[in-house]
Amino acid sequence: MTRSWRLDFIHGTLSFAMHSKEVLGFQEFLHTKSPMPERGDGFIRTFWEHAFHCFFPSSTLDKTDEFCTGEEKLETLPGFIFEMEMTSHSYSIYNAVYAVAHALHYIHNLFCISLFIFFQLHPYLVTVSFNNSAGEQISFDRNRELVAGFEIINWITFPNKSFLRVKVGQTDPHAPSDKVLAIYEDAIMWPRQFNQTRPISMCNDNCNPGYRKTKKEGKPFCCYDCHPCPAGKISDKTDMKNCFYCLEDHYPNHDQDLCIQKNIIFLSYEEPLGICLAILALFLSFMAVFMLGIFIKHQDTPIVKANNRTLTYILLTSLLLSFLCVFLFLGQPNRIICLLRQTTFGVIFSLALSSVLAKTILVILAFMSTMPRSWMRKWMGKHLAVSIVLCCSFIQATICIIWLTTFPPFPDFDMQSMAEEIVLVCNEGSPAMFYSVLSFLGFLATVSFIVAFLARKLPENFNEAKFITFSMLIFCTVWLSFVPTYLSTKGKYMVVVEIFSILGSGAGLLGCIFSPKCYVILLKPELNHKKQFIRKKNLKVLCLSVHVNK
């Protein structure tokens, strides 16, 4: 042992050492060690003389000028001569002694014997498992090897021949497979002469977040390709083997290395599309009120009387309500709105279509009754019209009541339709009930169209069937195109499609049936006289139409 050793050559060196941990009481134990003869430990006396460069009177070493007093302090020695901390070798010996002691204790308690052959100890030694005084578990694996890791040590030297051993990494057999080896690269101090780019022990650079590792076939395990994460998945760490999905209420960013919270959206009054739909609904509502006012003001004129005033008022009122029910589809959905949205629309539209059907049937019956006192004429009054309207509306109302009592609609979050947004929608509860309501409306529209089409060749001055035919053609076209469009649309635009269908079909009824009459009443009043209807081929029609309105 010499103090002239140079240590600078190990500066920056990395080495492996068995895992160690400071044991309680070890420092106090070192302070109790003494080289005095009564201790009977010759090794300590020899070490003492070499370490402190002194000698004892009975020493066989070359005499120096200084005697050993036994009061020298071990902690004053340089670290390269003696370390006060427990080294990995000492820690391993400490655990080995305790392992043997636990095995002996187990054998003694099991067999109550004190003498045995040494190889009898081994089977019990490999089954030992205990916690040492440092709090670590000591055990052996199935290969009869000690379950312990290694520490990666970085040696740092100083000009005064002192040094530090800094832990810069470790291997942990108990850690997950991808964390068995851990290196704290920033804590490493490299040799002073090391000024080159540090080599990497891989065939390629690390895979950045947003990518995943894929092993290269036929290449070493450290060689792999970096592939971008599939659409909808992310990787937020370096060298990840698999990408993963974000939570349902999050979505990946552009680089696919971070999940972002989705925004909650719905068709609101503040956005341009919602404003346009609201204005259009108000405009059509105003037109319905305007036309209703015209018909009420001119209710005693021949053109109003000839078209059944009661059904006209019911139809205009139901169209007004259908335009106003659009506002149930705008704004943030809640429980009450979801319950009223589709059912209100279904009942109001069935009222409108049943009114159209009743008007068309009355036109056919008017031209079919030829005898002044025939049984058919008795059923052509208001009772028939009201019966048709009430019957059709009752059927639709029954469907809606069954819907609300069995599978009522409710507010729901649609997280799947839009990639970056959560759509607040009204879940219909039962798609079958929703399409049952639409199917009944389609049935009424189809029957009205067929009846009106059959009556298209009746005398022109009274014939309202042509206008009803065109209105039903528009209505059926709108709602036939609604179904595939609605099913192929996502998010809040499903609501937009339904609003357009409601407004479009309602506007078709309003424009085709009532616009021509309002044109005659306001701009061609000379045509709104009884003499226009009293013609040879229309005399019967006028008489019957007057009877209907009575």
Disulfide bonds with the S-S distance in Angstrom:
Cys54-Cys68 1.78
Cys203-Cys223 1.57
Cys207-Cys226 1.83
Cys229-Cys243 2.00
Cys246-Cys259 1.96
Cys338-Cys426 1.97
